[in-house]
Amino acid sequence: MSVQEAAKFRKAIKIYDKTKAVSESDLKTILTTGALAPSSNGLEPVKVIIIKDQKLKEQAALNCFMPGNQQKVKDAPILALLLGANGDYLTSEEFLTNRLERIFSGETLKTNVRGMSNYLKSYPSPNMFSDEQTHLVASFMALQAAELKIGSSIMGGITQLQATSFFTKHNIVDPTKWHLSLGMLFGYYDDNVKGTSFPRLRIAEDEFVSIF
């Protein structure tokens, strides 16, 4: 399947077939492809949390998403929470050294850490850089799932403050370092089931793009 064929296959799924499980190997492929998504300056400020346990998934639905998305989360076989590095953590010497020491060393590393920290602090909002990166990861994961004929849905409508408490209560991640940016759902589906998905309509190409 080509990239465009995968893009044409992918659509937002509303009802998943809970009787058909996504294999561990396919899930690993989806996650590996997500990790290969473009990452500005190679900082990789994204963490993915996979939740398959039904009780924990139901708690995540109630604490991480607005009411309109909660039932979808409860019903999906796999929930992925895409987290972005908090601004203070992203710009810290700890985080930047960990990422940049893969490329630089010695005084060059220190200089690049300082320069990158100052650059990131110039962003309009502390979490903006990381949140942009989570969308890139989500798009790669969705396309890879489509290539495997696995349905997906990329979800906003999150509740960050409640999610912070959820992360702490269940010891999932340190909320002083990471925040919820997006949700994703994965699973198989049957288009013959009413309400599974909506027809995918797109605006005309000349409305979508202008070339000068």
LINBELMO-V437863 format. One record per run of one state. SS is the DSSP state (helix for helix, strand for strand, loop for the rest). FROM is the first residue (numbers start at 1). LEN is the number of residues. If there is no record, write none. Layout:
# LINBELMO-V437863
ss:SS from:FROM len:LEN
ss:SS from:FROM len:LEN
This chain:
# LINBELMO-V437863
ss:loop from:1 len:2
ss:helix from:3 len:7
ss:loop from:10 len:2
ss:strand from:12 len:2
ss:loop from:14 len:10
ss:helix from:24 len:12
ss:loop from:36 len:4
ss:helix from:40 len:3
ss:loop from:43 len:3
ss:strand from:46 len:6
ss:loop from:52 len:2
ss:helix from:54 len:11
ss:strand from:65 len:1
ss:loop from:66 len:1
ss:helix from:67 len:9
ss:loop from:76 len:2
ss:strand from:78 len:8
ss:loop from:86 len:1
ss:helix from:87 len:4
ss:loop from:91 len:2
ss:helix from:93 len:8
ss:loop from:101 len:5
ss:helix from:106 len:16
ss:loop from:122 len:6
ss:helix from:128 len:20
ss:loop from:148 len:3
ss:strand from:151 len:5
ss:loop from:156 len:2
ss:strand from:158 len:1
ss:loop from:159 len:1
ss:helix from:160 len:10
ss:loop from:170 len:8
ss:strand from:178 len:10
ss:loop from:188 len:9
ss:strand from:197 len:1
ss:loop from:198 len:7
ss:helix from:205 len:4
ss:loop from:209 len:4
